[in-house]
Amino acid sequence: MTVTAERVPPETAATRRLLAGGLVSGAVVAVLAATAFTAQEAVPGIAIPGPLVEYGLPVLRVLLDLAAVAVVGLSLLPRLLGFDDPERTEPVMRRARPLAVTFAWAWALLALTVIVFQTAELNPGTLPTPGMIATYVDGVGAGQGMLFSAACALAAAAVGLLAVRYGEKVPAELRIVVAFFGLLPIPVTGHAVDSVWHDPIMISMELHVMGSAAWTGGLVTVVALVASDRGLLARVLPAFSRLATLALVVVSLSGVVNGLATMALTPGVELPGALLSGEYGPLLVAKAVCVALLIPLAARIRFRLMPHVARGRATAVVGWAAAELAVMGVAYGVAVALTTASLA
């Protein structure tokens, strides 16, 4: 089964480049800066990963996250568009379905590559062999979680190919469930808290990851694929805005709970002083600042621009969305660095 390409209007292609450029560049620059902030100092007699692994692994991780986010957003798009006006929505979905397959393949490939780099990180100075990789996956939860995520990405690609061929006869709910299911192992790579609060914190982390993906993926998908049709955007944007508001609440609350609880339950870490010392605290503050910056940007789109969109007027919604996505990219980059930052 092949994915057929469709001619993309120039304005849509330019919008995609603007939005994707801000999101990806923000994420990559942030994760590189945060990785440099948390870089290990060489200790005589102790091997540490080389620069390729030290900086390449977090870049791959953040690109994986963004590929998964794209799949989630493209999977949500049919529900946001609705099914009562197929003549108007089907041209959009004909562009969205192949993109979902492409990003699902990228997600799977990146997840498998991350496993190789994780193996190299655990065995500095050696080139990972298939046996070493198999041993790593067998014995380390992060490797198992990444392999499961790759399997879900392949399942998303398979379901996406069916959607390319059969359209909306393939339930949108199936695509959404598969995409979200692949996000579940991602928090496994973060810090584990050894206390009775472990399970509630993990649930909160899962909600944080899924809320972030729905918000970010939904925004970039709606604006990139729908913004050129003002009438359709006027119908879709309010539905996405309700989803984004819920996601904002979930992401904000779960982020605060996760970060502070992880620090408070770690022996030797004292709040509030630890927020401004060490590695984890400052990165947590940086991520909180990103979320705080997102609130006025999101509010601008919802309360100032959406009424004009509803009347079919020209707005700067793409520009404001690009700014919002750039900040989201920075937040994703910092979030990846947080998973390996020292708490002490």
N, C-alpha and C positions, 0 to 999 in steps of 0.2 A: 504494500500500500504506500503510495507516495503522497507527499504534501504539495499541493499545487500553489504556486505563488500567484498573487494577485497584484495588479498595478496599484501602487499606493499614491494617493494624491500628494503633490509636492508639499502642500502646507501641512499635511499630516506627518509626512516624513520629517520635516523640519521641527515640528512639535515634539516628535519622539526623540530626536537628537538632543533637543534642549532639555527635556525632562530627564532622559536617561543620563545625559552628560552630567547634570548637576547631582543626581543621586549617586552615580557610580564614583565620580571624582571626589565628592564629599566623603564617601565611605572609605575609599582607598587612601586618601590623604590623611584622614583621621586615624585609621588603623595603623598606618606607618608611623605617624607621630606618637600615638599611644604606645606602640611597640618599642619605639626608641626610648620612651619614658620609663618603660618597665624592663629594658634590656638587662640581661644578666651580665655581671662582671666576671671576667675570667679569673679562675682560682687555680693556682699551680697544682697539677696532678689530677684535676677534675675536668673531663672533657665536656664541652658544651656544644650545642648545635651551631653549625656555621651560619653565616648571614643568609644564605639561600633558604635554609629551613626556618631560621628565626624570623625572617621577614616574609618569606614566601608563604608559610603556613597561615598566618593571620589574613593575608591578602586573599588567599584561596578561600578561607572560611567566610570572609565577608562577601566575596563574589558568589559563593554558594547560597548564602542567606538571601542575597538580592535576586538570584535566579528563582529560588523558592517563592520569594515575595511576588515575583512576576507571574508565576504559575497560579498562585492564590488569587491575585487580582484578575487575571484573565478567566479564571474559573468562576469568580463571582459576577463577572460582567453580564452573563445572560439573565441572572436574577435582577440585576439593577436595570437592565434594559426592559425587562418584561417580555411577554409573549403575545400581546394583543395587537401588535403592529409589525408583523414580520417583513412586510415590504420595505419598511424603513430600517429595521434593526438587523435584518439578515446581511446586508452589505458590510455592516460593522463586524458582525460575527464571522463572516468569511475571511476577514483579515485577522481576527483575534484567534481563531482556532489553530491555524498553523503556527502562530507565535507561541501559543501555549505548549505545543509539541516541542518546538525548538528550545524553549527555556526548560522544559522538563528534561530533555536530553542533556542540556548543559548542567542542570542540577545533579543528575546522576553521575556525569563524568567528573564534575568537581568533587562530589562526595567521595568517589573512589580515589581520586588524586589526593584528597585530604588524608585518607587512610594511609597512603604511602608516606606522606610527609609526617604524619603523626608517628609512624613507625621509625622514621629517620630521626625524629626528635628524641625518641626514647632510646635510640642507639646511635648517639653522636659519633661522627667519624667513620661510619660504615654506610655502604650503599645497601638499601633494603632489598632483600631477596624475597621470592614468593614464600619461602618457609618462615622468614621473620615476620612478614606481613600476616600470614595465617596465625602465627603464635600471638601476635599483638591483638588481632581481632578476637581470638579465642579467649584471651585472658583479661582484656581491658574493656570496660563498659563503654568508654567513648568510641572505641573502634566498632563495637557491636552496634551502637546507636547510629553511627555514620553509615554502616552497611545497611541497616534497616531503612535509613533515610534514602539511600540510593535505590533500594528496592521499591520504595514508594514512588520515587521519581520516575522509575521505569514504568510502574503501573500507571502513573499519571500520563506518561507519553503514550502508552497503549490505549488508554481510554480517550486521550486526545485525538489519536489517529482515527478511532471509531467516530468521534464527533466531526472530524474533517470530512469523513465519507458520508455519514448519515445525518449530520446537522443536529438539530435539537431533539431528534428522536433519542439521542443519548442524554439521559437526564442530567441537568446542570448540577443537581444535588450530588450525584455520584462523583462528578469532577471536583466539587468543593470538598467532599469528605476525604477523597484520596489525597488532595493537596494538603489539607490541614493535618491529616494523619501523618504525613511525612515530616511535619514540623515537630512532632512530639519528642523525637529523640534529641533534638538540638540542646535543650537545657541540661542533658546528661553530661555535656562537655564542660559545664561550669563547676562552681564550687559546691561541694557536698557538705551539708550541715549535720553533724552527728548529735541529734537531739530528738526529743519527742515531736518537735515541730518540723522534722524533715519532710514528711509527706505533705502537710499544708503548704510549706514553702515551695515544694516541687510543683504542686497544683497551681500555685500563684505564678510560678515561672512559666508554666505551660500557657496560662491565660495571657501572660505578658507577651510571649512570643506570637501567639495566634492573633491577639489584638493588634500588635504592631504590623504583622503581615497583612491583615485585612485593611488596615488604615492606609499603609504605604502602597500596597499593591492595588487597592481600589482606586486611590487617587491617581497614580501614574497611568493606570489603564483607562479610566474614564476620560481624563484630560487628553491623553495621547490619541485615543481612538474616536472620541465622541465630540471633542471641542469644535471641530470644523462644521458640525451640523448644529446650529444654534437651537433649532426647535427640539432636537433630540436631547441636547445638553440640558435644556430647560426642564425636561421631564426626568432625566437621570440624576442630575446634580442634587435635587432635594432628597432622593432616596439614598444616595451615597452620603450626604451630609448627616442623615440620621445614623447611618452605620458608623461614620467617622466620629460622631459625638460619643457614641457608646464605646468605641475603641479607645478614644482619648481618656475617658474615665477609667476604663480597665487598665490601660497601659500606665497611667499616672499612679493610680493606687497600688497596683501590683509591683511597679518599679520601686516605689518607696518602701513597701513592705519587704520585698525581696532583699534590697540592698541593706537596709538598716537591720533587718533580722539576721542576715548572714553575718554582719559585723558584730552585732550584739551577742550572738551565740558562739562566736569564735573566741576561745581562751586567749587572753593576753591583749585583746583589742578593747580599747576603752573609748566610748562615745562621750561627747561629740568631738574630742580632740583628734581621733583617728580619721575624721573626714578630711582633714587638711594635712595629714602626714602619710608617709608610706606610699604605696601604689594604688591600692583599691579605693581608698577614700577620695582622693582627688579625681580619679576617673569617674567614680559614682556621682560626684558633684558636677562634673562636666556633662555627664549624661542627663542629669536633672535640669541643668541649664538649657540643654537642647530641647527638652520637653517643654520647659517654660517658654522658650522662644516660639515653639510651634503653636501655642495656644492663641496668641494674637494673629498669627498668620492664618490659622484655620478660621478664626472668628471673622477676619477680614473677608474671606471668601464667602462664608455663610451669611453674614449679616449685611455686608456692604455690596458684594458683587452678585450674589445669588438673586436678589430682587430684580436687578438689571437683566440677568440671564433669563429670568422668567418672562420678561417683556420682550425678549428677542433682541436686545441691544448689544452692541459690541462692548466687550469688557477686556480687562487685562488679566483675566482669570488664568491664562496659561503662564504668564510671568509670575504671578503670585504663587501658583502651584509649583513652578520651578524653584522658587525660593524655599517653599515649604519642603520640597523633596531634597534640596541640598542640605538643609538642616537635618532631615531624617537620615540622609546618608551619613552625616557626621555622627549621629546617634548610633547608627548601626556599627560604624567603625569603632567607636568607643566601647560599645557593648561586647564586641568580639575580644578586645583587649582585656575587658573586665573578667572574662572567663578564666584567664590565666594569671591575672595580677595577684601579687602577694597581699594577703590580708594583714599580716603582721607588720 
